[in-house]
Amino acid sequence: MIGSTRWYLDASWSTVKKGRQVPVPTLDVLRAHPVLAVDVNADHLAAWILDPCGNPGGAPRTLPLELAGLPATTRDARLCEAISQLIHPPSTGWVL
């Protein structure tokens, strides 16, 4: 879309070595655990841990992002660092 001011993030990672296959968990297995929901905004990440029913648990977390005017590689690195802070419980104090 030309002139759009929205960003869309699609991220994935794996701890499995290349060439190895791991069975994909079923939705029932995935729904049995809490998830981390993240909203990417222009100047911050808004995150909340959701219970298996999709209800927010605990307090939301906001991580500021200073991305305006930075080169794309710097923006990418700062966004990756902010997401890393969310998904590593020792640095966030959150328990999934």
N, CA, C and O of each residue as an XYZ file, in Angstrom:
384
protein
N       0.848     -1.168      0.000
C       0.000      0.000      0.000
C       0.900      1.239      0.000
O       1.745      1.380      0.884
N       0.740      2.101     -0.934
C       1.555      3.315     -1.047
C       1.072      4.343     -0.032
O      -0.129      4.573      0.106
N       2.008      4.957      0.672
C       1.682      6.008      1.626
C       1.187      5.489      2.973
O       0.751      6.280      3.810
N       1.245      4.212      3.192
C       0.784      3.647      4.458
C       1.772      3.983      5.570
O       2.984      3.997      5.351
N       1.249      4.252      6.761
C       2.111      4.534      7.905
C       2.085      3.392      8.912
O       2.575      3.546     10.031
N       1.526      2.262      8.534
C       1.476      1.110      9.436
C       2.677      0.204      9.221
O       3.201      0.101      8.112
N       3.107     -0.449     10.289
C       4.175     -1.434     10.235
C       3.569     -2.787     10.546
O       2.643     -2.886     11.351
N       4.071     -3.801      9.932
C       3.645     -5.160     10.221
C       4.891     -5.993     10.485
O       5.825     -5.995      9.684
N       4.902     -6.691     11.596
C       6.055     -7.479     11.989
C       5.684     -8.948     11.946
O       4.671     -9.361     12.510
N       6.492     -9.715     11.286
C       6.337    -11.159     11.240
C       7.669    -11.736     11.693
O       8.676    -11.584     11.001
N       7.685    -12.392     12.840
C       8.949    -12.868     13.387
C       8.859    -14.350     13.713
O       7.798    -14.864     14.067
N       9.983    -15.015     13.588
C      10.055    -16.417     13.985
C      11.489    -16.750     14.365
O      12.425    -16.059     13.963
N      11.653    -17.807     15.138
C      12.965    -18.260     15.523
C      12.860    -19.736     15.862
O      11.762    -20.273     16.007
N      13.987    -20.375     15.984
C      13.997    -21.799     16.277
C      15.254    -22.153     17.038
O      16.314    -21.568     16.819
N      15.125    -23.120     17.936
C      16.290    -23.650     18.639
C      16.689    -25.004     18.060
O      17.566    -25.686     18.589
N      16.030    -25.379     16.964
C      16.292    -26.665     16.315
C      17.330    -26.466     15.219
O      17.270    -25.498     14.461
N      18.275    -27.387     15.143
C      19.306    -27.299     14.116
C      18.693    -27.480     12.734
O      17.699    -28.188     12.572
N      19.297    -26.829     11.738
C      18.830    -26.955     10.359
C      18.790    -28.417      9.939
O      19.673    -29.204     10.284
N      17.758    -28.763      9.193
C      17.621    -30.121      8.689
C      16.854    -31.051      9.614
O      16.399    -32.111      9.183
N      16.703    -30.671     10.883
C      15.942    -31.505     11.818
C      14.496    -31.048     11.824
O      14.219    -29.857     11.689
N      13.588    -31.970     11.976
C      12.171    -31.634     12.035
C      11.630    -31.904     13.426
O      11.981    -32.893     14.070
N      10.779    -31.016     13.869
C      10.138    -31.148     15.172
C       8.640    -31.176     14.933
O       8.135    -30.385     14.137
N       7.918    -32.061     15.597
C       6.476    -32.090     15.394
C       5.828    -30.764     15.803
O       6.200    -30.165     16.812
N       4.875    -30.327     15.021
C       4.161    -29.081     15.314
C       3.102    -29.373     16.375
O       2.311    -30.303     16.214
N       3.077    -28.589     17.461
C       2.072    -28.838     18.502
C       0.661    -28.530     17.987
O       0.479    -27.681     17.114
N      -0.311    -29.221     18.531
C      -1.706    -28.987     18.145
C      -2.208    -27.715     18.814
O      -1.595    -27.224     19.762
N      -3.313    -27.187     18.327
C      -3.910    -26.004     18.945
C      -4.312    -26.278     20.389
O      -4.183    -25.399     21.241
N      -4.796    -27.478     20.677
C      -5.173    -27.803     22.055
C      -3.972    -27.714     22.990
O      -4.096    -27.224     24.113
N      -2.818    -28.180     22.539
C      -1.603    -28.092     23.350
C      -1.209    -26.624     23.537
O      -0.873    -26.209     24.646
N      -1.249    -25.849     22.469
C      -0.875    -24.438     22.555
C      -1.837    -23.642     23.427
O      -1.416    -22.747     24.161
N      -3.121    -23.962     23.351
C      -4.129    -23.231     24.135
C      -4.054    -23.543     25.629
O      -4.680    -22.855     26.435
N      -3.313    -24.550     25.996
C      -3.199    -24.931     27.403
C      -2.193    -24.058     28.155
O      -2.045    -24.201     29.369
N      -1.513    -23.172     27.466
C      -0.461    -22.357     28.076
C      -0.728    -20.872     27.838
O      -1.414    -20.503     26.885
N      -0.182    -20.023     28.712
C      -0.304    -18.581     28.484
C       0.510    -18.154     27.258
O       1.444    -18.840     26.844
N       0.135    -17.010     26.692
C       0.864    -16.458     25.552
C       1.211    -15.002     25.837
O       0.601    -14.350     26.685
N       2.197    -14.517     25.113
C       2.589    -13.114     25.217
C       2.045    -12.390     23.997
O       2.449    -12.680     22.870
N       1.137    -11.455     24.212
C       0.568    -10.653     23.136
C       1.325     -9.327     23.085
O       1.490     -8.661     24.107
N       1.786     -8.947     21.890
C       2.584     -7.724     21.734
C       1.978     -6.850     20.651
O       1.693     -7.319     19.549
N       1.785     -5.582     20.968
C       1.302     -4.588     20.023
C       2.472     -3.656     19.719
O       2.983     -2.989     20.619
N       2.898     -3.606     18.456
C       4.023     -2.759     18.063
C       3.475     -1.398     17.641
O       2.684     -1.306     16.702
N       3.892     -0.352     18.330
C       3.468      1.013     18.033
C       4.683      1.826     17.575
O       5.818      1.359     17.660
N       4.438      3.025     17.097
C       5.515      3.864     16.570
C       6.579      4.173     17.620
O       7.764      4.247     17.294
N       6.168      4.355     18.880
C       7.136      4.766     19.895
C       7.221      3.832     21.101
O       7.922      4.133     22.066
N       6.511      2.698     21.054
C       6.587      1.752     22.166
C       6.017      0.390     21.783
O       5.273      0.260     20.810
N       6.383     -0.623     22.572
C       5.755     -1.937     22.486
C       4.823     -2.053     23.678
O       5.213     -1.761     24.809
N       3.604     -2.475     23.430
C       2.658     -2.739     24.505
C       2.484     -4.251     24.574
O       2.183     -4.883     23.561
N       2.667     -4.833     25.743
C       2.618     -6.295     25.872
C       1.794     -6.699     27.088
O       1.728     -5.990     28.092
N       1.168     -7.870     26.959
C       0.356     -8.404     28.031
C       0.424     -9.915     27.967
O       0.415    -10.483     26.874
N       0.490    -10.571     29.090
C       0.418    -12.024     29.123
C      -1.053    -12.410     29.184
O      -1.801    -11.917     30.028
N      -1.463    -13.304     28.273
C      -2.846    -13.759     28.207
C      -2.925    -15.186     28.713
O      -2.048    -16.003     28.432
N      -3.990    -15.487     29.467
C      -4.175    -16.857     29.949
C      -4.705    -17.727     28.804
O      -4.992    -17.213     27.723
N      -4.836    -19.040     29.029
C      -5.282    -19.921     27.946
C      -6.645    -19.555     27.344
O      -6.949    -19.953     26.220
N      -7.463    -18.802     28.085
C      -8.771    -18.369     27.557
C      -8.675    -17.043     26.801
O      -9.661    -16.589     26.221
N      -7.499    -16.424     26.805
C      -7.312    -15.159     26.109
C      -7.522    -13.937     26.986
O      -7.528    -12.810     26.490
N      -7.695    -14.149     28.279
C      -7.897    -13.030     29.204
C      -6.557    -12.507     29.697
O      -5.650    -13.293     29.973
N      -6.420    -11.178     29.811
C      -5.163    -10.617     30.313
C      -4.927    -11.024     31.764
O      -5.854    -11.049     32.573
N      -3.679    -11.339     32.078
C      -3.314    -11.677     33.451
C      -2.229    -10.730     33.923
O      -1.247    -10.505     33.214
N      -2.393    -10.182     35.093
C      -1.395     -9.257     35.612
C      -1.459     -7.902     34.918
O      -2.422     -7.582     34.222
N      -0.420     -7.129     35.127
C      -0.369     -5.774     34.576
C       0.281     -5.779     33.190
O       1.156     -6.600     32.916
N      -0.148     -4.865     32.321
C       0.504     -4.771     31.010
C       1.915     -4.201     31.155
O       2.239     -3.580     32.167
N       2.733     -4.410     30.160
C       4.100     -3.896     30.137
C       4.249     -3.003     28.918
O       3.786     -3.359     27.835
N       4.877     -1.864     29.071
C       5.163     -0.964     27.955
C       6.658     -0.738     27.901
O       7.275     -0.368     28.900
N       7.246     -0.963     26.720
C       8.658     -0.704     26.513
C       8.788      0.426     25.503
O       8.332      0.290     24.367
N       9.401      1.537     25.894
C       9.564      2.649     24.949
C      10.522      2.284     23.816
O      11.490      1.551     24.016
N      10.237      2.806     22.632
C      11.095      2.622     21.462
C      11.404      3.996     20.881
O      10.490      4.767     20.588
N      12.665      4.300     20.716
C      13.064      5.543     20.064
C      13.617      5.168     18.703
O      14.789      4.817     18.572
N      12.758      5.246     17.682
C      13.140      4.800     16.340
C      13.139      5.906     15.299
O      13.737      5.751     14.234
N      12.480      7.019     15.588
C      12.322      8.080     14.591
C      13.670      8.618     14.124
O      14.539      8.945     14.932
N      13.825      8.702     12.814
C      15.009      9.289     12.223
C      16.241      8.397     12.203
O      17.310      8.835     11.779
N      16.110      7.164     12.651
C      17.261      6.257     12.682
C      17.338      5.434     11.399
O      16.316      5.202     10.753
N      18.533      4.991     11.026
C      18.657      4.108      9.863
C      17.907      2.794     10.117
O      17.724      2.388     11.264
N      17.482      2.145      9.048
C      16.694      0.911      9.153
C      17.404     -0.154      9.976
O      16.765     -0.849     10.766
N      18.712     -0.295      9.804
C      19.436     -1.331     10.550
C      19.420     -1.044     12.054
O      19.336     -1.973     12.857
N      19.498      0.216     12.437
C      19.443      0.584     13.850
C      18.049      0.362     14.400
O      17.891     -0.149     15.508
N      17.020      0.746     13.623
C      15.633      0.502     14.045
C      15.395     -0.985     14.262
O      14.809     -1.381     15.270
N      15.850     -1.820     13.309
C      15.674     -3.268     13.423
C      16.342     -3.802     14.687
O      15.766     -4.620     15.404
N      17.553     -3.336     14.952
C      18.290     -3.808     16.130
C      17.585     -3.402     17.417
O      17.493     -4.199     18.350
N      17.093     -2.185     17.477
C      16.393     -1.729     18.688
C      15.082     -2.488     18.886
O      14.722     -2.825     20.014
N      14.370     -2.757     17.793
C      13.128     -3.523     17.880
C      13.420     -4.949     18.350
O      12.706     -5.475     19.204
N      14.451     -5.571     17.805
C      14.843     -6.926     18.236
C      15.221     -6.941     19.710
O      14.849     -7.866     20.432
N      15.945     -5.944     20.161
C      16.331     -5.868     21.569
C      15.102     -5.726     22.470
O      15.029     -6.364     23.521
N      14.143     -4.898     22.068
C      12.928     -4.717     22.870
C      12.137     -6.020     22.947
O      11.636     -6.379     24.012
N      12.024     -6.728     21.827
C      11.304     -8.005     21.825
C      12.049     -9.018     22.684
O      11.423     -9.796     23.405
N      13.376     -9.019     22.618
C      14.167     -9.919     23.459
C      13.916     -9.651     24.938
O      13.855    -10.586     25.736
N      13.772     -8.396     25.302
C      13.492     -8.055     26.696
C      12.140     -8.615     27.135
O      11.963     -8.980     28.297
N      11.193     -8.682     26.207
C       9.872     -9.214     26.548
C       9.863    -10.733     26.687
O       9.166    -11.269     27.549
N      10.625    -11.429     25.856
C      10.523    -12.886     25.846
C      11.516    -13.578     26.770
O      11.486    -14.804     26.885
N      12.381    -12.840     27.422
C      13.319    -13.432     28.383
C      12.879    -13.040     29.790
O      13.170    -11.932     30.242
N      12.175    -13.943     30.491
C      11.613    -13.613     31.807
C      12.572    -13.005     32.816
O      12.153    -12.108     33.547
N      13.858    -13.436     32.914
C      14.726    -12.802     33.915
C      14.874    -11.284     33.705
O      15.038    -10.540     34.671
N      14.817    -10.832     32.454
C      15.002     -9.397     32.210
C      13.689     -8.635     32.364
O      13.712     -7.414     32.520
N      12.543     -9.322     32.326
C      11.266     -8.628     32.399
C      10.586     -8.783     33.752
O       9.756     -7.955     34.128
N      10.932     -9.839     34.488
C      10.239    -10.105     35.726
C       8.917    -10.816     35.499
O       8.202    -11.119     36.454
N       8.589    -11.083     34.257
C       7.349    -11.793     33.926
C       7.602    -13.273     33.913
O       8.715    -13.712     33.621
N       6.597    -14.045     34.222
C       6.675    -15.489     34.137
C       5.573    -15.965     33.201
O       4.389    -15.749     33.461
N       5.967    -16.610     32.118
C       4.968    -17.143     31.179
C       4.492    -18.490     31.636
O       3.650    -19.103     30.980
